[in-house]
Amino acid sequence: MTVVISIITFLIISLLIMGLFFFSVSSVMERKYRAAAISGILVISVIALLMFLLWWNHPLKIVYMGVFSGFSILFFAVLIFPVPPSPLKVVSEQSKIDERDAIFHRFWRLEPGMWEFDQFYQDHPELEEIDENIRNLPGLGGKDAETYHPETTPFNAAIFDAKNKIFQDLDWKPEPLEGKKIDVSPEKASKRIKGFAQYLGADLVGITRLNQAYVYSHIGRSPGKWGSDIKLDHTYAVVFAVEMDHDMISNAPHHLVTTESATKYLMVSQIALVLARYIHMLGYEARAHVDSNYRVMCGPIAVEAGLGELGRLGLLITPEFGPRVRLAVVTTNIPLICDKKINFGVQDFCEVCKKCAVNCPSGAIEKEDKKVVKGVEKWQSSQEKCFRYWCRVGSDCSMCLKVCPYSHPHTFMHNIVRWFIKRNGVSHRLALWMDDLFYGRRPPRKYRLPEWHRG
């Protein structure tokens, strides 16, 4: 028994040393030097513990080792014990959202002197003073914004401007190559559409039935007659995501993150455009929904299609990349096979984490409990507070993306942690404690700008 206990104890300590060592090496490769230093110190400390046990001569040594081994095994068993995670709750009938109420509509399409401007604030007098104060700020990419640079801010402005010029007209009609609709099975159509989207650059792809609650009720920012009813009778929605570069997002809230955001919006828009055109050529209806030209809400559709869950920060959180993704949707009437929703513990983890809310410079992210919004029990952020900060700093901030524990790179070490996080409440709290220890509860704003962005 003494030999068995000794072997188990040394095996546990050796595994801990190996895990900490590889985590330290991984952190150096990610340029997360605080995490590398702390894990390195822990490696030395555990090695010292191992050496102490090897040379310690005490009559109760084997008892202490047995207690240590037993506690370690029990704690590991508790960590991996699966507890069904809480789902996002739809508690009543969901109602549509008017695109005119979205913050971007109010600042990209409405201008003083327009009749639409006067009509909107006549209907929403409570927003007039709030929006006027925001309009007095430098603006996203504005010359006097905190992170403005005359040579590098135009990077993101150029991408957005080119994208908006390209993706204005998306209401195309089917044009089958063979002159008639091709009869394709739902299984084969789903396989081809998903594969083609991934070939075009999508990192994640999912399919769901189009929930009409996620179709905007009226045209706001997107092209078309302002205030017109939106009718979209497509049956299915194909949603895809592209990963945003971790190193670029680590520069939040510098305007470099907006360059990354714009780049990935452009990429995912291209995928949507080509995919919709492909479906047209099979003889079916399809419409791409991309940044500045949406008829649907991408986030909730992505949740329905199994790409991830809605988090405290109000964005989709994926198992692979956390919230570091940009989305686009293609709605269509081609028969498809739907994917299942997933639940990997985001609701429970976000309940205890609150890291995005703590680090939000504008205080826009809810720190308290969920509220029922449009029939869904969720955390509701303030779009006005968020956008006000954007217009002050001159970027789309992305601090919430930067600090989210799910946002760490898609590597072996972080994927192990992701696996543990979804097990139960104990693993949630341990993962959060470790994240705060290695990366800080409030990570410092240190920019690691690429060479072409410096100076």
N, C-alpha and C positions, 0 to 999 in steps of 0.2 A: 504493500500500500504506500509506503514511504517513497519508493521509486516512482510509482505511478503519479503521486501528487507532485513530486519534483519535476517530472517530465511535463506534466500539464502546465505547471506554473511557468517553467522556462519557455514552453511553447507559446503561451499567452503573451509573455513579455516580448518574446522574439517577434511575434506577429505585430505587436504594437510598435516596436522599433522599426520594422520594415515599412509599416503603413505610414508612420510619421516621416521616415526618410524619403519615401517616394513622393509624399505630399510636399515635402520641402523642395525636392528637385522640380516637381511640377510647378510649384509656386515661383521658383526662379525663372523657369521657362516662360511663365505668364507675366513676369516682371512684377509680381506681387511680393515685394521684399519684406514687408511686415509679416505676412503669413509664412514666408520662408524662414525668417529669423526666429519667430516664435516656435514653429515646428522643429527647427534645428535645436533650439534650447531644450525642447521637450525630448528630443532624441537623446541628447547628452544626459539628461536627467534620468531617463528610463534605463539607459546603459549603466549609469552609476548604480541604479537600483538593482540591476541584474548582477553587477559585480559584487555589490554588498551581500546579496543573497548567496552568491557562490562562496564567499569567504566568511560569512557570519556563522559563528558557532554558538548556538543557544539551544537549551533543552526543549524549548517550545517552538523552535524554528519550523518544524514540519506542520505544527498546528496553525501557525500564522499563514504559512503557504497554502494550507488547505482552505482556510477561511478566504484568503485572497482569490484562490482559484474558483471556489464555489460562488463567491459574490460576482466574479467576472462572468462566469457562465450564466448565472441567473440574470445578470444585467443584460447580457447579449440576447438571452431568450426573450426578455421583456421588450427589447428594442425591435426585434424582428417579428413579434407577435402581431398578426394582421388584425386591425380593427376597421370595419367598413367605414369609409370616409363619408362625411356629410355632403349631400348634393346641393347644387344651387336650386333654390326653391322657387317655383312659379306658383304663387298663392292665389291668383285670380286671373281673369281674362286679361290678356295683354292688349294694350291699345297702341296704335301706330304713333310714330313721332313725325312731326312736321319738320322738314329740312330747314324751313325758315327760322326755326328756333335754335338751330345749331350755331355755335359761336363763329365758325368760319364764314358762314353765309353773311353774317352781319358786318364783317370787316373786309370781305373780298368782293361782294357783289353790291352791297348798299353803299351809296355815297350821298352826302348832303346835296339837296337840290333835286334828287330823283323822287318821283311820286311814290316809288316802292319804299324809299327811306321814310318818307312822311307817314305812309300807311302802316309800316311796321311799328313805328314808335307810337302811333295813335292806338294800335292794338296792344302794345306792350309798354306803357308809360313807365313802369317800374324799372325798365332796363335803360332808359334814355340817359340818365345821369351817369350810370355805371359805364356805359359804352363811350360816352363823351370823354370821361376821364382816361379810358384806355386809348382813345384816338389822339390824346395829347401826348402820349408816350412815343418814343422813337419808332417803335414797330419792329416786327420780325425782319431782321436784316437791315434795320434802319441805321442811318449814318451816325447818330449820336447814341446808339445802344452800347451797352457795357462791353460786349465782346466784338464790336464792329472792327473790321480791318478792310481798308480800301482795295486790297489785292486778293484777299481770301474769302470775304463774305460773298463776292459775286460767284464763287463756285456753286453754292447752293441755289442762289438766285437764278443762275443760268440753267441749271437742271430743271428746276420747277417751271421756269418760263418755257423752255423747250417742250417739256412734258405737257403743259397745259395747252400749248398750241397744237400738239400732235393729237391729243385725245379729246377733242371737242365733240366730234360727230361719231357717236357709237351706236346709233339706232339704225343698224343695217338690216337688210332683208336676206332671207336664204337664197343662195344661188348654187344649186346642186350641179356638180361638174358633169354628171351624166344626164342632166335635164330633168331628173326626177329624184324623189326622196329615196335614199338607200335604206333598205330594211335591215337594221342591225339589232342584234339582241342586246338587252340591257347589260349582260355580263361582258360581252365583247366591247360595247361602247364605253363602259366604265374603265375597262382595262386599257383601252387605247387612249382615252382622254387623260387618265392619270399618268400613264407612261409618257405621253407627249408633253404634258405639263412639266414633269420632272426633267425630261430631256431639255426643255426650254429654259430650265433653271430653277424651278420650284423646289424648295427643300421639303415642304409638306403639302399634301393634297388630300382633300376630303370631299365627300358628296353627301348632300342631305336634301330632303324635300323642302321647298321654299316655304317658310312660314310667313304669311302675309303681314304678321305683326312687325316683321323686320324690313318691310318695304315702306319707304317714306310716304307720307300721305300727300305732300305737296312739294312742288319744285321750289328750291331756295337758291342755294349756291350753284347747283349744277345747271348746265345749259338747258334752255327751253323757256317757255313763258313763265315768268315769276308768278308763283301762287297757283299754278295749274295743278289739277288732280293728277296723281301718278297712278297709272294702271299698268300692272305687270302680272300677267296671268300665267307666267312660266311655272312649271311644276317642280323643277329641280334647280339646285344651286351647287356649282362646283367652286370650292374656295381653296386658295393656295397661299402659302406663306414663303417668304424668303428671309433668311437669317440676316440680321444686322451685325456687322463686325464688332466683336467684343472690345477690341482695342480702341476703335473709334468711339464707341459709346462711353468708354472709361474717361473720355475728355469732357463729359457733361459738367456744367451747362455751356461750355464753349460752343461757338457756332459751327465748329467742325462736326458736331453731332447732327446738325441740320443738313450738312453736305451728305453725310451717310444716310440720313433719313430720305432725302430727296433722291439719292442714287437708287435705293432699294424700292422706292415708290415707282421710279422709272422702270426698273427691271420687272417688277411684278405687273405693272401696267402693260408692258410689252407681251408678257406671257398671256395675260387676259385677252388682249387684242387678237393675238394669233390663234389662241384656242377658240375664241368665239367665231373667228373666220373659218376655222376648220369645221366647226359644227354647221355653219352656214353651207359649206360646200358638200356636206352630207345631206342637205336638204331640210334642216331643222332650224327653228328659231333659236336665237341666242343673243345675249347682250352682255358686254363687258362692263363691269362696275369698278372704276378706278378713282384714285385720288382726284378731287375736284370735279368728278363726273359720276357720282353715285346715284343710284335709285334705291339702293338697299344699304343696310347696316352690316358691315363686314364682320365685326366682332361677334355678335350673337350668332350669326350664321356659321362662323368657324367653330363655335362651341357646339352647335347642333351637329356639325359634320365630324366631330371627334378630333379636332386639332388641339384642343386644350380646354381650360376652364377660365372663367372670368374671375380676376383677382381683386384685391382691395384697391389697387391703383386704377381700376376701371378699364383695364386692358386685358386682352387675351394672354393667358400664361400657358405656354406649351411645355410638355415634358422635356423636350430636347433643348430648347433655347430660352425658356422663360418668356418674358415679354419682348425679347429682342427680335421681333419679327415685323414685317410689313405685309399687309394683306390685300388681296383683290378677289373679286368674285365674278363668275360667269353664270348667269341664269339662263335656263334653256328648257325646251320641251322634249328633248331627246330622251327616250327611256333610259334610266340609269339605276344602279344598285346603290342604295344609301349605306353610309357607314354609321356605326353606333357611337353615341356620345361616350366620353371617357370621364372618369372621376379618379384622380390620383392624389386627392387630399388637399387641394389648394384652399378650399373654404376653411378647413380646420387650421392649416398652417398660417394663412393670412390673419386668422382670428388672433393668434398670439404674436405674430411677427411685428407688424406695424412699421417696419423699417422704411418703407416708401413714404408713409405719412410723417414719420419723424424727420426725414431728410428733405421733404418737399419744401423748397424755398418760399413758395407762395402760400403754404398752408391749405392748399386746395384739396388734398386727399383726406378723406374721413378717418379720424382716429377712433371714433366711437362705434357703436353697434350698427348693424345693417338697418336699412329702411326699405319699405315696400315702394318701389318706383315702377309705374306702368305695369303692375301685376307681378313684378319680380322682387324677391327679397335680396337686396344687394347693398354694397357700399356705394354711396353716391358722391362723386367728386364735384367741386365747383369749377365749371368750365370758365367762368369769368375770372376767378382768382388765378387759375392756371394761365390763361391767355394774357392777363395783365403782366405776369412775370415774363412771359415770352417777349412781349413788346418792350419790356425794360431791358432785358439782357440781350435781346437780338437773336435768340436761337429758340428751337423748340425744346429747350431745357434737357429733358431725358434723365434727370436725376433719379426718378423712380425706376427707370430701366437699369441704371447703373448700379443701384444699391440692392436691387431685388436678389435674394439668395438663389432664386431659380435662374438668374442671368449668367451665372458663371459659365465658362467655356464648356463645350460639349466634349469633355475629356473623360478618360477612364476613372480618375480619382473623383471628379465631381459627379459622375454618373453613379458611383457607389453611394455617395451621399444622397443623391436624388432617390435611389432605391430605398434607403433607410427612411427618408423623410415621409414617404407615403404610408408607412406601416401603422403608426399610432401617435397618440399625443405625447408620449415620452420622447419618441424620436424627433417630433417636431421641435420640442423645447431644447433638446440636446443639439440638434442641427443649428438652431438659432443662436444658442450660446456659443457654439464653435465659430459660427460666422462672425459674430460680434468680436470674439477673441482674436481671430486671425485677420479680419479685415476692418474691424472697428464698427461701433454702432453708428458713428457718423464718419464715414470714410473721407479723407482729406481731398480737397479739390486740387489735384496735381495733374497738370496737362502733360501728355506725352505726344505732342503733335508730330506727325510724320514730317520727314525732311522737306517735302514740297509744300508744307503748310507753315513752316517756321519763318521767323524774321519779319 
